[in-house]
Amino acid sequence: MEGTLAVIWMFAGNFAPRNWAYCQGQILAIQQNQALFSLLGTNYGGDGRTTFALPDFRGRVAVGFGNGPGLSNRPLAQRAGQETHTLTQLEMPNHTHPLSTTVAINTASGDEAANNGQFLASHAGAFSEESTAGAALGGVSSQIGNTGGGQAHNNMQPFLVMNYVICLSGIFPSRN
């Protein structure tokens, strides 16, 4: 199958066609692949003296290089992203965890002013005209606990696995 050198196709077959190779980061000899090396260089690996590498699409998707309005700059051959991710506190949006609680208050009567930290104790005349209006308020304790396990979560878009193949020999592309 004749193609244009360095063109990458998605291929639904379970083999790489003749003169094509899977895009799996293979290291190739420059001496046997000079035309392809002149197009790829060491963008995808290799030492540039005797070897260079093919792009590796295993577990990756292609993204167009460059930038545009509202987009990050993506240089040719950049690798980024991860299959799973564990959120850090800095990545979480600002938020609050409101706490509300109720306190059961028992009524009690008496005519002595409270001096033991029981602020709602009954005291005739000073706080209430009713003899049963007051009560003792003890300490209130409540806790907002942590949740989650700190584990990584899946970070992948829906996908369908296909083979990416690159043309190793064929028509040399001309520049515009």
Secondary structure by P-SEA (a helix, b strand, c coil): ccccccccccccccccccccccccbbbbbccccaaaaaaccccccccccccccccccccbbbbbccccccccccccbbbbbbcbbbbcccccccccccccbbbbbbbbbbcccccccccccccccccccccccbbbbcbbbbbbcccccccccccccbbbbbbbbbbccccccccc
